[in-house]
Amino acid sequence: MEDAPKLAGWESTPPSARRSPDLRQDRAQRTRELVLNCAAELFAARGFHGTSVQDVAAAAKMTKGAVYFHFPGKEVLAVAVVEAHYTRWPALLERAKAQQAGPLGTVLAMVDGAAEAFADDVVVQAGARLQLESILIGLPLPTPYIGWIELLTDLLGQALEQGELRPDVDPGAAARTIVSAFFGMQHISATLYDRADLRERWSEVRELVLLPLRA
């Protein structure tokens, strides 16, 4: 299996924006992941402004000093959560490709998987909220949406060449529309219903936006 492509918006924040220690021991790595997951739960529920390092320490059942050892500041911790959000997508792409369902099938598997992630994965949920609150964080974050648009444009272009896509469909326009529809859908679901209806809303978007593209 080829490595997942390095797409804009799916890359890590430059090292200068991170100050995490070198984690060479399994115990340190597990502790760091515990802090990250506790922070993600709080950021997803309360946002950046409503979460403190003390809150994270209490949720992780450790001291503030232990949290600061791994993440020297709330801003650094927020960046790490957003980066963890973006690590989900290359892994999802590998799983979608493994289904060997063709480029259009890969598109469907990717966005179906993203819908499941937004419904269930607190790191994905927290990363999305923190992106919207980036002005409060003050450190560079990955650029949202670009990686998705580039990936879907490429896959839909392949689908067009292989006769899977309607011949009148422009891959770039279709990719931008899918990304806008998906992320708009999940944001509305999060805002109005805490994503309780996300799977149902995604099914509607899938039927109305994606499936009509098929040849």
C-alpha positions, 0 to 999 in steps of 0.5 A: 500500500502506498503512503497516504499523500501529503496534502495541504491542510493534512500536514503538521504544524511547523515544529517551531509552533510545538514544544512537546518533549521527546517522548521516548518511553511508552509510559510518557507516550501513554500519559501524553495521549491521556492528556490529549484525549482529556483535553479533546473532550473538554475542548469539544464540550467547552471550547478553547476559552472555556477550558483551562489547563487545570481542567485538563489536569483534573480530568486526567487525574494528574497535576498541572505540572505533569500536563505542562511537562508534555504541553507547555501551555494551553495553546500548545495543547490545542494545536496538538489536538487539532493536529491529532484531528488531521491524522485521522484523514490519511489513515481513513484514506488508507482504509478506503483504498483497501476496499478497492472499490474504484475512485468513486467508491473511495470518495464515498468511503472517505466521506462516509468514514468522516461522517462516522468520525465526526459523530463519534470521535471526540478528537475530530469534534474538538479539532473542528471546534478549535479550528473555528476558534483559531483566533483565540489560540494564536498559533499556526494551525493546519489549513482546513478543507484544502486537503479534502478538496485536493484529494476529492478532486484527484479521485473524482478526476480518476473516476471521470477517466474510468467512466464512473462519473457523469461526463458533464461533471467537473471534478474540481467543482464537484469536490468543492461542492461535496466538501462545502456540503459535508462540513456545512452539514456537520457544523449545523448538526453540531450547532443545533443538535450536538451531532445527534442527527449527523448520520441522518443529515449525512445520508440526505447529503449523500443521496442528493449531492454524491450519488447523482454524480455517478454515470 
